[in-house]
Amino acid sequence: MLGLYIGAFLGMLSETSMNIALPDLVDEFSVSSGTAQWMVVGYMLAIGVALPYVGFLLRWVKAKTLVMAASTDR
């Protein structure tokens, strides 16, 4: 259970850190601040769209298998 809490916390932390990193994104990608804000919105939208599908995946795949597949580097 502690692992699930840590995973949820890290998910929220990544979304928050994207907003904090806006000036660095603007400098690194040489884009305007508006474009960098859209990049952050796109990142959060991708997470928001993918999150409900995890519930459907859990019907067919064990949670441990899904977590292991999601956390491996390929």
N, CA, C, O and CB atoms as a CASP TS submission, in Angstrom:
PFRMAT TS
TARGET T0000
AUTHOR 0000-0000-0000
METHOD Language model
MODEL 1
PARENT N/A
ATOM      1  N   MET     1       0.827  -1.189   0.000  1.00  0.00           N
ATOM      2  CA  MET     1       0.000   0.000   0.000  1.00  0.00           C
ATOM      3  C   MET     1       0.868   1.248   0.000  1.00  0.00           C
ATOM      4  O   MET     1       0.538   2.246  -0.640  1.00  0.00           O
ATOM      5  CB  MET     1      -0.939   0.000   1.203  1.00  0.00           C
ATOM      6  N   LEU     2       1.974   1.184   0.718  1.00  0.00           N
ATOM      7  CA  LEU     2       2.873   2.331   0.753  1.00  0.00           C
ATOM      8  C   LEU     2       3.410   2.634  -0.643  1.00  0.00           C
ATOM      9  O   LEU     2       3.578   3.798  -1.005  1.00  0.00           O
ATOM     10  CB  LEU     2       4.032   2.076   1.727  1.00  0.00           C
ATOM     11  N   GLY     3       3.679   1.591  -1.427  1.00  0.00           N
ATOM     12  CA  GLY     3       4.158   1.781  -2.798  1.00  0.00           C
ATOM     13  C   GLY     3       3.147   2.516  -3.663  1.00  0.00           C
ATOM     14  O   GLY     3       3.520   3.346  -4.492  1.00  0.00           O
ATOM     15  N   LEU     4       1.864   2.211  -3.472  1.00  0.00           N
ATOM     16  CA  LEU     4       0.821   2.902  -4.224  1.00  0.00           C
ATOM     17  C   LEU     4       0.736   4.370  -3.831  1.00  0.00           C
ATOM     18  O   LEU     4       0.547   5.240  -4.682  1.00  0.00           O
ATOM     19  CB  LEU     4      -0.526   2.223  -4.005  1.00  0.00           C
ATOM     20  N   TYR     5       0.875   4.639  -2.540  1.00  0.00           N
ATOM     21  CA  TYR     5       0.844   6.030  -2.091  1.00  0.00           C
ATOM     22  C   TYR     5       2.029   6.813  -2.656  1.00  0.00           C
ATOM     23  O   TYR     5       1.879   7.957  -3.083  1.00  0.00           O
ATOM     24  CB  TYR     5       0.850   6.098  -0.555  1.00  0.00           C
ATOM     25  N   ILE     6       3.186   6.197  -2.655  1.00  0.00           N
ATOM     26  CA  ILE     6       4.380   6.867  -3.191  1.00  0.00           C
ATOM     27  C   ILE     6       4.219   7.096  -4.688  1.00  0.00           C
ATOM     28  O   ILE     6       4.584   8.158  -5.192  1.00  0.00           O
ATOM     29  CB  ILE     6       5.657   6.032  -2.908  1.00  0.00           C
ATOM     30  N   GLY     7       3.676   6.113  -5.405  1.00  0.00           N
ATOM     31  CA  GLY     7       3.448   6.273  -6.836  1.00  0.00           C
ATOM     32  C   GLY     7       2.478   7.399  -7.147  1.00  0.00           C
ATOM     33  O   GLY     7       2.704   8.173  -8.077  1.00  0.00           O
ATOM     34  N   ALA     8       1.408   7.498  -6.386  1.00  0.00           N
ATOM     35  CA  ALA     8       0.432   8.571  -6.589  1.00  0.00           C
ATOM     36  C   ALA     8       1.048   9.932  -6.276  1.00  0.00           C
ATOM     37  O   ALA     8       0.803  10.912  -6.978  1.00  0.00           O
ATOM     38  CB  ALA     8      -0.813   8.340  -5.715  1.00  0.00           C
ATOM     39  N   PHE     9       1.848   9.979  -5.218  1.00  0.00           N
ATOM     40  CA  PHE     9       2.509  11.233  -4.858  1.00  0.00           C
ATOM     41  C   PHE     9       3.473  11.665  -5.951  1.00  0.00           C
ATOM     42  O   PHE     9       3.521  12.845  -6.298  1.00  0.00           O
ATOM     43  CB  PHE     9       3.251  11.089  -3.526  1.00  0.00           C
ATOM     44  N   LEU    10       4.235  10.738  -6.493  1.00  0.00           N
ATOM     45  CA  LEU    10       5.192  11.076  -7.540  1.00  0.00           C
ATOM     46  C   LEU    10       4.492  11.526  -8.816  1.00  0.00           C
ATOM     47  O   LEU    10       5.014  12.369  -9.545  1.00  0.00           O
ATOM     48  CB  LEU    10       6.092   9.885  -7.833  1.00  0.00           C
ATOM     49  N   GLY    11       3.320  10.973  -9.090  1.00  0.00           N
ATOM     50  CA  GLY    11       2.546  11.433 -10.241  1.00  0.00           C
ATOM     51  C   GLY    11       2.127  12.886 -10.096  1.00  0.00           C
ATOM     52  O   GLY    11       2.256  13.674 -11.033  1.00  0.00           O
ATOM     53  N   MET    12       1.628  13.236  -8.924  1.00  0.00           N
ATOM     54  CA  MET    12       1.247  14.631  -8.682  1.00  0.00           C
ATOM     55  C   MET    12       2.469  15.536  -8.658  1.00  0.00           C
ATOM     56  O   MET    12       2.403  16.683  -9.101  1.00  0.00           O
ATOM     57  CB  MET    12       0.480  14.757  -7.364  1.00  0.00           C
ATOM     58  N   LEU    13       3.564  15.035  -8.153  1.00  0.00           N
ATOM     59  CA  LEU    13       4.793  15.826  -8.106  1.00  0.00           C
ATOM     60  C   LEU    13       5.302  16.128  -9.512  1.00  0.00           C
ATOM     61  O   LEU    13       5.788  17.229  -9.773  1.00  0.00           O
ATOM     62  CB  LEU    13       5.872  15.092  -7.302  1.00  0.00           C
ATOM     63  N   SER    14       5.195  15.159 -10.417  1.00  0.00           N
ATOM     64  CA  SER    14       5.676  15.393 -11.781  1.00  0.00           C
ATOM     65  C   SER    14       4.839  16.460 -12.477  1.00  0.00           C
ATOM     66  O   SER    14       5.378  17.280 -13.220  1.00  0.00           O
ATOM     67  CB  SER    14       5.649  14.088 -12.593  1.00  0.00           C
ATOM     68  N   GLU    15       3.537  16.460 -12.247  1.00  0.00           N
ATOM     69  CA  GLU    15       2.681  17.488 -12.842  1.00  0.00           C
ATOM     70  C   GLU    15       3.010  18.867 -12.272  1.00  0.00           C
ATOM     71  O   GLU    15       3.044  19.850 -13.012  1.00  0.00           O
ATOM     72  CB  GLU    15       1.197  17.156 -12.602  1.00  0.00           C
ATOM     73  N   THR    16       3.249  18.943 -10.988  1.00  0.00           N
ATOM     74  CA  THR    16       3.581  20.216 -10.362  1.00  0.00           C
ATOM     75  C   THR    16       4.950  20.708 -10.808  1.00  0.00           C
ATOM     76  O   THR    16       5.140  21.903 -11.034  1.00  0.00           O
ATOM     77  CB  THR    16       3.539  20.087  -8.846  1.00  0.00           C
ATOM     78  N   SER    17       5.898  19.795 -10.933  1.00  0.00           N
ATOM     79  CA  SER    17       7.245  20.205 -11.322  1.00  0.00           C
ATOM     80  C   SER    17       7.289  20.717 -12.755  1.00  0.00           C
ATOM     81  O   SER    17       8.168  21.508 -13.094  1.00  0.00           O
ATOM     82  CB  SER    17       8.214  19.047 -11.158  1.00  0.00           C
ATOM     83  N   MET    18       6.360  20.284 -13.606  1.00  0.00           N
ATOM     84  CA  MET    18       6.311  20.811 -14.974  1.00  0.00           C
ATOM     85  C   MET    18       6.032  22.306 -14.953  1.00  0.00           C
ATOM     86  O   MET    18       6.620  23.049 -15.738  1.00  0.00           O
ATOM     87  CB  MET    18       5.236  20.078 -15.806  1.00  0.00           C
ATOM     88  N   ASN    19       5.152  22.761 -14.078  1.00  0.00           N
ATOM     89  CA  ASN    19       4.868  24.191 -13.985  1.00  0.00           C
ATOM     90  C   ASN    19       6.059  24.958 -13.433  1.00  0.00           C
ATOM     91  O   ASN    19       6.308  26.093 -13.840  1.00  0.00           O
ATOM     92  CB  ASN    19       3.645  24.433 -13.112  1.00  0.00           C
ATOM     93  N   ILE    20       6.789  24.357 -12.519  1.00  0.00           N
ATOM     94  CA  ILE    20       7.957  25.015 -11.961  1.00  0.00           C
ATOM     95  C   ILE    20       9.072  25.110 -12.999  1.00  0.00           C
ATOM     96  O   ILE    20       9.871  26.046 -12.973  1.00  0.00           O
ATOM     97  CB  ILE    20       8.447  24.269 -10.720  1.00  0.00           C
ATOM     98  N   ALA    21       9.124  24.148 -13.904  1.00  0.00           N
ATOM     99  CA  ALA    21      10.191  24.088 -14.903  1.00  0.00           C
ATOM    100  C   ALA    21       9.904  24.931 -16.142  1.00  0.00           C
ATOM    101  O   ALA    21      10.670  24.868 -17.103  1.00  0.00           O
ATOM    102  CB  ALA    21      10.419  22.662 -15.315  1.00  0.00           C
ATOM    103  N   LEU    22       8.844  25.707 -16.153  1.00  0.00           N
ATOM    104  CA  LEU    22       8.500  26.502 -17.334  1.00  0.00           C
ATOM    105  C   LEU    22       9.645  27.386 -17.837  1.00  0.00           C
ATOM    106  O   LEU    22       9.916  27.375 -19.037  1.00  0.00           O
ATOM    107  CB  LEU    22       7.309  27.364 -17.025  1.00  0.00           C
ATOM    108  N   PRO    23      10.325  28.146 -16.987  1.00  0.00           N
ATOM    109  CA  PRO    23      11.429  28.975 -17.515  1.00  0.00           C
ATOM    110  C   PRO    23      12.540  28.136 -18.149  1.00  0.00           C
ATOM    111  O   PRO    23      13.128  28.542 -19.152  1.00  0.00           O
ATOM    112  CB  PRO    23      12.020  29.833 -16.396  1.00  0.00           C
ATOM    113  N   ASP    24      12.824  26.987 -17.578  1.00  0.00           N
ATOM    114  CA  ASP    24      13.857  26.121 -18.159  1.00  0.00           C
ATOM    115  C   ASP    24      13.401  25.535 -19.491  1.00  0.00           C
ATOM    116  O   ASP    24      14.208  25.393 -20.410  1.00  0.00           O
ATOM    117  CB  ASP    24      14.216  24.989 -17.185  1.00  0.00           C
ATOM    118  N   LEU    25      12.118  25.194 -19.609  1.00  0.00           N
ATOM    119  CA  LEU    25      11.594  24.689 -20.869  1.00  0.00           C
ATOM    120  C   LEU    25      11.676  25.746 -21.967  1.00  0.00           C
ATOM    121  O   LEU    25      12.011  25.444 -23.112  1.00  0.00           O
ATOM    122  CB  LEU    25      10.153  24.226 -20.693  1.00  0.00           C
ATOM    123  N   VAL    26      11.367  26.978 -21.603  1.00  0.00           N
ATOM    124  CA  VAL    26      11.441  28.071 -22.572  1.00  0.00           C
ATOM    125  C   VAL    26      12.873  28.228 -23.072  1.00  0.00           C
ATOM    126  O   VAL    26      13.096  28.376 -24.274  1.00  0.00           O
ATOM    127  CB  VAL    26      10.938  29.394 -21.947  1.00  0.00           C
ATOM    128  N   ASP    27      13.835  28.198 -22.169  1.00  0.00           N
ATOM    129  CA  ASP    27      15.236  28.353 -22.567  1.00  0.00           C
ATOM    130  C   ASP    27      15.745  27.146 -23.349  1.00  0.00           C
ATOM    131  O   ASP    27      16.428  27.304 -24.361  1.00  0.00           O
ATOM    132  CB  ASP    27      16.107  28.574 -21.338  1.00  0.00           C
ATOM    133  N   GLU    28      15.419  25.952 -22.889  1.00  0.00           N
ATOM    134  CA  GLU    28      15.957  24.731 -23.510  1.00  0.00           C
ATOM    135  C   GLU    28      15.436  24.513 -24.927  1.00  0.00           C
ATOM    136  O   GLU    28      16.194  24.136 -25.821  1.00  0.00           O
ATOM    137  CB  GLU    28      15.614  23.522 -22.657  1.00  0.00           C
ATOM    138  N   PHE    29      14.140  24.750 -25.130  1.00  0.00           N
ATOM    139  CA  PHE    29      13.545  24.492 -26.439  1.00  0.00           C
ATOM    140  C   PHE    29      13.435  25.745 -27.308  1.00  0.00           C
ATOM    141  O   PHE    29      12.968  25.670 -28.444  1.00  0.00           O
ATOM    142  CB  PHE    29      12.181  23.884 -26.263  1.00  0.00           C
ATOM    143  N   SER    30      13.858  26.887 -26.786  1.00  0.00           N
ATOM    144  CA  SER    30      13.822  28.166 -27.525  1.00  0.00           C
ATOM    145  C   SER    30      12.418  28.453 -28.062  1.00  0.00           C
ATOM    146  O   SER    30      12.234  28.728 -29.248  1.00  0.00           O
ATOM    147  CB  SER    30      14.837  28.144 -28.694  1.00  0.00           C
ATOM    148  N   VAL    31      11.442  28.384 -27.168  1.00  0.00           N
ATOM    149  CA  VAL    31      10.051  28.652 -27.527  1.00  0.00           C
ATOM    150  C   VAL    31       9.524  29.766 -26.637  1.00  0.00           C
ATOM    151  O   VAL    31      10.160  30.144 -25.653  1.00  0.00           O
ATOM    152  CB  VAL    31       9.174  27.371 -27.391  1.00  0.00           C
ATOM    153  N   SER    32       8.358  30.287 -26.992  1.00  0.00           N
ATOM    154  CA  SER    32       7.744  31.325 -26.168  1.00  0.00           C
ATOM    155  C   SER    32       7.143  30.700 -24.905  1.00  0.00           C
ATOM    156  O   SER    32       6.990  29.482 -24.812  1.00  0.00           O
ATOM    157  CB  SER    32       6.655  32.088 -26.970  1.00  0.00           C
ATOM    158  N   SER    33       6.812  31.541 -23.955  1.00  0.00           N
ATOM    159  CA  SER    33       6.234  31.025 -22.708  1.00  0.00           C
ATOM    160  C   SER    33       4.857  30.410 -22.959  1.00  0.00           C
ATOM    161  O   SER    33       4.476  29.453 -22.285  1.00  0.00           O
ATOM    162  CB  SER    33       6.127  32.149 -21.657  1.00  0.00           C
ATOM    163  N   GLY    34       4.113  30.950 -23.918  1.00  0.00           N
ATOM    164  CA  GLY    34       2.806  30.372 -24.255  1.00  0.00           C
ATOM    165  C   GLY    34       2.932  28.960 -24.809  1.00  0.00           C
ATOM    166  O   GLY    34       2.134  28.085 -24.475  1.00  0.00           O
ATOM    167  N   THR    35       3.932  28.739 -25.653  1.00  0.00           N
ATOM    168  CA  THR    35       4.159  27.399 -26.203  1.00  0.00           C
ATOM    169  C   THR    35       4.576  26.428 -25.110  1.00  0.00           C
ATOM    170  O   THR    35       4.149  25.274 -25.106  1.00  0.00           O
ATOM    171  CB  THR    35       5.226  27.440 -27.303  1.00  0.00           C
ATOM    172  N   ALA    36       5.409  26.890 -24.185  1.00  0.00           N
ATOM    173  CA  ALA    36       5.824  26.031 -23.073  1.00  0.00           C
ATOM    174  C   ALA    36       4.633  25.679 -22.187  1.00  0.00           C
ATOM    175  O   ALA    36       4.548  24.560 -21.682  1.00  0.00           O
ATOM    176  CB  ALA    36       6.919  26.720 -22.239  1.00  0.00           C
ATOM    177  N   GLN    37       3.725  26.611 -21.997  1.00  0.00           N
ATOM    178  CA  GLN    37       2.525  26.322 -21.212  1.00  0.00           C
ATOM    179  C   GLN    37       1.661  25.281 -21.914  1.00  0.00           C
ATOM    180  O   GLN    37       1.077  24.419 -21.258  1.00  0.00           O
ATOM    181  CB  GLN    37       1.715  27.606 -20.968  1.00  0.00           C
ATOM    182  N   TRP    38       1.574  25.353 -23.246  1.00  0.00           N
ATOM    183  CA  TRP    38       0.823  24.345 -23.987  1.00  0.00           C
ATOM    184  C   TRP    38       1.495  22.986 -23.890  1.00  0.00           C
ATOM    185  O   TRP    38       0.812  21.962 -23.893  1.00  0.00           O
ATOM    186  CB  TRP    38       0.677  24.754 -25.450  1.00  0.00           C
ATOM    187  N   MET    39       2.823  22.955 -23.804  1.00  0.00           N
ATOM    188  CA  MET    39       3.525  21.681 -23.615  1.00  0.00           C
ATOM    189  C   MET    39       3.133  21.061 -22.286  1.00  0.00           C
ATOM    190  O   MET    39       2.912  19.853 -22.208  1.00  0.00           O
ATOM    191  CB  MET    39       5.053  21.879 -23.681  1.00  0.00           C
ATOM    192  N   VAL    40       3.044  21.869 -21.246  1.00  0.00           N
ATOM    193  CA  VAL    40       2.643  21.367 -19.930  1.00  0.00           C
ATOM    194  C   VAL    40       1.195  20.885 -19.969  1.00  0.00           C
ATOM    195  O   VAL    40       0.877  19.835 -19.409  1.00  0.00           O
ATOM    196  CB  VAL    40       2.818  22.463 -18.852  1.00  0.00           C
ATOM    197  N   VAL    41       0.319  21.642 -20.622  1.00  0.00           N
ATOM    198  CA  VAL    41      -1.080  21.230 -20.739  1.00  0.00           C
ATOM    199  C   VAL    41      -1.186  19.911 -21.510  1.00  0.00           C
ATOM    200  O   VAL    41      -1.976  19.040 -21.144  1.00  0.00           O
ATOM    201  CB  VAL    41      -1.913  22.332 -21.438  1.00  0.00           C
ATOM    202  N   GLY    42      -0.401  19.762 -22.566  1.00  0.00           N
ATOM    203  CA  GLY    42      -0.400  18.519 -23.330  1.00  0.00           C
ATOM    204  C   GLY    42       0.067  17.335 -22.499  1.00  0.00           C
ATOM    205  O   GLY    42      -0.484  16.239 -22.598  1.00  0.00           O
ATOM    206  N   TYR    43       1.093  17.564 -21.673  1.00  0.00           N
ATOM    207  CA  TYR    43       1.589  16.518 -20.779  1.00  0.00           C
ATOM    208  C   TYR    43       0.507  16.086 -19.796  1.00  0.00           C
ATOM    209  O   TYR    43       0.287  14.890 -19.600  1.00  0.00           O
ATOM    210  CB  TYR    43       2.829  17.006 -20.016  1.00  0.00           C
ATOM    211  N   MET    44      -0.167  17.048 -19.182  1.00  0.00           N
ATOM    212  CA  MET    44      -1.223  16.723 -18.219  1.00  0.00           C
ATOM    213  C   MET    44      -2.427  16.083 -18.910  1.00  0.00           C
ATOM    214  O   MET    44      -3.081  15.207 -18.345  1.00  0.00           O
ATOM    215  CB  MET    44      -1.661  17.987 -17.463  1.00  0.00           C
ATOM    216  N   LEU    45      -2.716  16.524 -20.131  1.00  0.00           N
ATOM    217  CA  LEU    45      -3.828  15.932 -20.878  1.00  0.00           C
ATOM    218  C   LEU    45      -3.530  14.482 -21.227  1.00  0.00           C
ATOM    219  O   LEU    45      -4.417  13.632 -21.145  1.00  0.00           O
ATOM    220  CB  LEU    45      -4.110  16.736 -22.156  1.00  0.00           C
ATOM    221  N   ALA    46      -2.306  14.190 -21.611  1.00  0.00           N
ATOM    222  CA  ALA    46      -1.932  12.802 -21.920  1.00  0.00           C
ATOM    223  C   ALA    46      -2.081  11.914 -20.691  1.00  0.00           C
ATOM    224  O   ALA    46      -2.552  10.781 -20.795  1.00  0.00           O
ATOM    225  CB  ALA    46      -0.486  12.734 -22.445  1.00  0.00           C
ATOM    226  N   ILE    47      -1.683  12.420 -19.538  1.00  0.00           N
ATOM    227  CA  ILE    47      -1.846  11.652 -18.307  1.00  0.00           C
ATOM    228  C   ILE    47      -3.330  11.472 -17.987  1.00  0.00           C
ATOM    229  O   ILE    47      -3.762  10.384 -17.606  1.00  0.00           O
ATOM    230  CB  ILE    47      -1.123  12.346 -17.134  1.00  0.00           C
ATOM    231  N   GLY    48      -4.101  12.539 -18.143  1.00  0.00           N
ATOM    232  CA  GLY    48      -5.532  12.473 -17.851  1.00  0.00           C
ATOM    233  C   GLY    48      -6.286  11.533 -18.769  1.00  0.00           C
ATOM    234  O   GLY    48      -7.270  10.923 -18.352  1.00  0.00           O
ATOM    235  N   VAL    49      -5.846  11.404 -20.014  1.00  0.00           N
ATOM    236  CA  VAL    49      -6.497  10.488 -20.947  1.00  0.00           C
ATOM    237  C   VAL    49      -6.075   9.049 -20.670  1.00  0.00           C
ATOM    238  O   VAL    49      -6.895   8.135 -20.752  1.00  0.00           O
ATOM    239  CB  VAL    49      -6.164  10.871 -22.399  1.00  0.00           C
ATOM    240  N   ALA    50      -4.805   8.845 -20.344  1.00  0.00           N
ATOM    241  CA  ALA    50      -4.296   7.489 -20.129  1.00  0.00           C
ATOM    242  C   ALA    50      -4.756   6.889 -18.802  1.00  0.00           C
ATOM    243  O   ALA    50      -4.899   5.671 -18.691  1.00  0.00           O
ATOM    244  CB  ALA    50      -2.784   7.493 -20.184  1.00  0.00           C
ATOM    245  N   LEU    51      -4.986   7.718 -17.815  1.00  0.00           N
ATOM    246  CA  LEU    51      -5.321   7.223 -16.482  1.00  0.00           C
ATOM    247  C   LEU    51      -6.585   6.359 -16.428  1.00  0.00           C
ATOM    248  O   LEU    51      -6.554   5.313 -15.780  1.00  0.00           O
ATOM    249  CB  LEU    51      -5.483   8.379 -15.559  1.00  0.00           C
ATOM    250  N   PRO    52      -7.688   6.739 -17.069  1.00  0.00           N
ATOM    251  CA  PRO    52      -8.873   5.868 -17.009  1.00  0.00           C
ATOM    252  C   PRO    52      -8.659   4.498 -17.653  1.00  0.00           C
ATOM    253  O   PRO    52      -9.289   3.519 -17.252  1.00  0.00           O
ATOM    254  CB  PRO    52     -10.036   6.550 -17.680  1.00  0.00           C
ATOM    255  N   TYR    53      -7.781   4.427 -18.642  1.00  0.00           N
ATOM    256  CA  TYR    53      -7.539   3.143 -19.305  1.00  0.00           C
ATOM    257  C   TYR    53      -6.830   2.154 -18.392  1.00  0.00           C
ATOM    258  O   TYR    53      -6.905   0.945 -18.609  1.00  0.00           O
ATOM    259  CB  TYR    53      -6.721   3.351 -20.566  1.00  0.00           C
ATOM    260  N   VAL    54      -6.154   2.652 -17.388  1.00  0.00           N
ATOM    261  CA  VAL    54      -5.489   1.758 -16.443  1.00  0.00           C
ATOM    262  C   VAL    54      -6.526   0.918 -15.709  1.00  0.00           C
ATOM    263  O   VAL    54      -6.298  -0.264 -15.451  1.00  0.00           O
ATOM    264  CB  VAL    54      -4.631   2.560 -15.437  1.00  0.00           C
ATOM    265  N   GLY    55      -7.648   1.512 -15.376  1.00  0.00           N
ATOM    266  CA  GLY    55      -8.723   0.760 -14.722  1.00  0.00           C
ATOM    267  C   GLY    55      -9.226  -0.377 -15.591  1.00  0.00           C
ATOM    268  O   GLY    55      -9.500  -1.468 -15.090  1.00  0.00           O
ATOM    269  N   PHE    56      -9.352  -0.131 -16.899  1.00  0.00           N
ATOM    270  CA  PHE    56      -9.767  -1.196 -17.809  1.00  0.00           C
ATOM    271  C   PHE    56      -8.688  -2.259 -17.942  1.00  0.00           C
ATOM    272  O   PHE    56      -8.994  -3.449 -18.020  1.00  0.00           O
ATOM    273  CB  PHE    56     -10.105  -0.621 -19.182  1.00  0.00           C
ATOM    274  N   LEU    57      -7.428  -1.840 -17.968  1.00  0.00           N
ATOM    275  CA  LEU    57      -6.332  -2.801 -18.071  1.00  0.00           C
ATOM    276  C   LEU    57      -6.264  -3.711 -16.855  1.00  0.00           C
ATOM    277  O   LEU    57      -5.905  -4.883 -16.971  1.00  0.00           O
ATOM    278  CB  LEU    57      -5.010  -2.073 -18.244  1.00  0.00           C
ATOM    279  N   LEU    58      -6.606  -3.177 -15.693  1.00  0.00           N
ATOM    280  CA  LEU    58      -6.541  -3.972 -14.472  1.00  0.00           C
ATOM    281  C   LEU    58      -7.566  -5.108 -14.461  1.00  0.00           C
ATOM    282  O   LEU    58      -7.447  -6.039 -13.664  1.00  0.00           O
ATOM    283  CB  LEU    58      -6.753  -3.080 -13.268  1.00  0.00           C
ATOM    284  N   ARG    59      -8.556  -5.040 -15.325  1.00  0.00           N
ATOM    285  CA  ARG    59      -9.517  -6.151 -15.410  1.00  0.00           C
ATOM    286  C   ARG    59      -8.885  -7.381 -16.053  1.00  0.00           C
ATOM    287  O   ARG    59      -9.266  -8.512 -15.753  1.00  0.00           O
ATOM    288  CB  ARG    59     -10.761  -5.726 -16.208  1.00  0.00           C
ATOM    289  N   TRP    60      -7.909  -7.153 -16.946  1.00  0.00           N
ATOM    290  CA  TRP    60      -7.323  -8.267 -17.686  1.00  0.00           C
ATOM    291  C   TRP    60      -5.904  -8.598 -17.269  1.00  0.00           C
ATOM    292  O   TRP    60      -5.437  -9.712 -17.507  1.00  0.00           O
ATOM    293  CB  TRP    60      -7.345  -7.965 -19.140  1.00  0.00           C
ATOM    294  N   VAL    61      -5.211  -7.659 -16.654  1.00  0.00           N
ATOM    295  CA  VAL    61      -3.809  -7.851 -16.284  1.00  0.00           C
ATOM    296  C   VAL    61      -3.678  -7.626 -14.785  1.00  0.00           C
ATOM    297  O   VAL    61      -4.333  -6.747 -14.227  1.00  0.00           O
ATOM    298  CB  VAL    61      -2.867  -6.885 -17.081  1.00  0.00           C
ATOM    299  N   LYS    62      -2.835  -8.416 -14.133  1.00  0.00           N
ATOM    300  CA  LYS    62      -2.601  -8.222 -12.706  1.00  0.00           C
ATOM    301  C   LYS    62      -1.906  -6.882 -12.471  1.00  0.00           C
ATOM    302  O   LYS    62      -1.131  -6.417 -13.307  1.00  0.00           O
ATOM    303  CB  LYS    62      -1.756  -9.382 -12.128  1.00  0.00           C
ATOM    304  N   ALA    63      -2.192  -6.270 -11.325  1.00  0.00           N
ATOM    305  CA  ALA    63      -1.623  -4.963 -11.004  1.00  0.00           C
ATOM    306  C   ALA    63      -0.098  -5.019 -10.960  1.00  0.00           C
ATOM    307  O   ALA    63       0.570  -4.100 -11.434  1.00  0.00           O
ATOM    308  CB  ALA    63      -2.170  -4.459  -9.666  1.00  0.00           C
ATOM    309  N   LYS    64       0.448  -6.079 -10.399  1.00  0.00           N
ATOM    310  CA  LYS    64       1.902  -6.202 -10.313  1.00  0.00           C
ATOM    311  C   LYS    64       2.527  -6.240 -11.701  1.00  0.00           C
ATOM    312  O   LYS    64       3.546  -5.591 -11.939  1.00  0.00           O
ATOM    313  CB  LYS    64       2.289  -7.459  -9.526  1.00  0.00           C
ATOM    314  N   THR    65       1.934  -6.985 -12.610  1.00  0.00           N
ATOM    315  CA  THR    65       2.439  -7.082 -13.973  1.00  0.00           C
ATOM    316  C   THR    65       2.353  -5.734 -14.675  1.00  0.00           C
ATOM    317  O   THR    65       3.272  -5.357 -15.403  1.00  0.00           O
ATOM    318  CB  THR    65       1.663  -8.140 -14.759  1.00  0.00           C
ATOM    319  N   LEU    66       1.275  -5.012 -14.470  1.00  0.00           N
ATOM    320  CA  LEU    66       1.099  -3.704 -15.103  1.00  0.00           C
ATOM    321  C   LEU    66       2.110  -2.694 -14.573  1.00  0.00           C
ATOM    322  O   LEU    66       2.672  -1.921 -15.349  1.00  0.00           O
ATOM    323  CB  LEU    66      -0.324  -3.189 -14.876  1.00  0.00           C
ATOM    324  N   VAL    67       2.349  -2.688 -13.268  1.00  0.00           N
ATOM    325  CA  VAL    67       3.322  -1.767 -12.682  1.00  0.00           C
ATOM    326  C   VAL    67       4.731  -2.085 -13.173  1.00  0.00           C
ATOM    327  O   VAL    67       5.500  -1.182 -13.500  1.00  0.00           O
ATOM    328  CB  VAL    67       3.269  -1.831 -11.146  1.00  0.00           C
ATOM    329  N   MET    68       5.063  -3.374 -13.222  1.00  0.00           N
ATOM    330  CA  MET    68       6.390  -3.774 -13.689  1.00  0.00           C
ATOM    331  C   MET    68       6.588  -3.405 -15.163  1.00  0.00           C
ATOM    332  O   MET    68       7.670  -2.959 -15.546  1.00  0.00           O
ATOM    333  CB  MET    68       6.592  -5.289 -13.488  1.00  0.00           C
ATOM    334  N   ALA    69       5.567  -3.582 -15.981  1.00  0.00           N
ATOM    335  CA  ALA    69       5.671  -3.236 -17.399  1.00  0.00           C
ATOM    336  C   ALA    69       5.804  -1.732 -17.587  1.00  0.00           C
ATOM    337  O   ALA    69       6.529  -1.279 -18.472  1.00  0.00           O
ATOM    338  CB  ALA    69       4.454  -3.755 -18.167  1.00  0.00           C
ATOM    339  N   ALA    70       5.111  -0.958 -16.763  1.00  0.00           N
ATOM    340  CA  ALA    70       5.148   0.489 -16.900  1.00  0.00           C
ATOM    341  C   ALA    70       6.460   1.090 -16.393  1.00  0.00           C
ATOM    342  O   ALA    70       6.861   2.164 -16.841  1.00  0.00           O
ATOM    343  CB  ALA    70       3.983   1.101 -16.160  1.00  0.00           C
ATOM    344  N   SER    71       7.119   0.420 -15.480  1.00  0.00           N
ATOM    345  CA  SER    71       8.322   1.002 -14.883  1.00  0.00           C
ATOM    346  C   SER    71       9.625   0.498 -15.488  1.00  0.00           C
ATOM    347  O   SER    71      10.701   0.904 -15.050  1.00  0.00           O
ATOM    348  CB  SER    71       8.331   0.726 -13.421  1.00  0.00           C
ATOM    349  N   THR    72       9.551  -0.380 -16.488  1.00  0.00           N
ATOM    350  CA  THR    72      10.786  -0.858 -17.105  1.00  0.00           C
ATOM    351  C   THR    72      11.182   0.064 -18.260  1.00  0.00           C
ATOM    352  O   THR    72      10.325   0.606 -18.958  1.00  0.00           O
ATOM    353  CB  THR    72      10.621  -2.317 -17.604  1.00  0.00           C
ATOM    354  N   ASP    73      12.472   0.229 -18.447  1.00  0.00           N
ATOM    355  CA  ASP    73      12.986   1.024 -19.560  1.00  0.00           C
ATOM    356  C   ASP    73      13.108   0.148 -20.784  1.00  0.00           C
ATOM    357  O   ASP    73      13.654  -0.954 -20.730  1.00  0.00           O
ATOM    358  CB  ASP    73      14.348   1.662 -19.212  1.00  0.00           C
ATOM    359  N   ARG    74      12.598   0.644 -21.872  1.00  0.00           N
ATOM    360  CA  ARG    74      12.688  -0.107 -23.135  1.00  0.00           C
ATOM    361  C   ARG    74      13.241   0.759 -24.200  1.00  0.00           C
ATOM    362  O   ARG    74      13.396   0.316 -25.338  1.00  0.00           O
ATOM    363  CB  ARG    74      11.337  -0.650 -23.565  1.00  0.00           C
TER
END
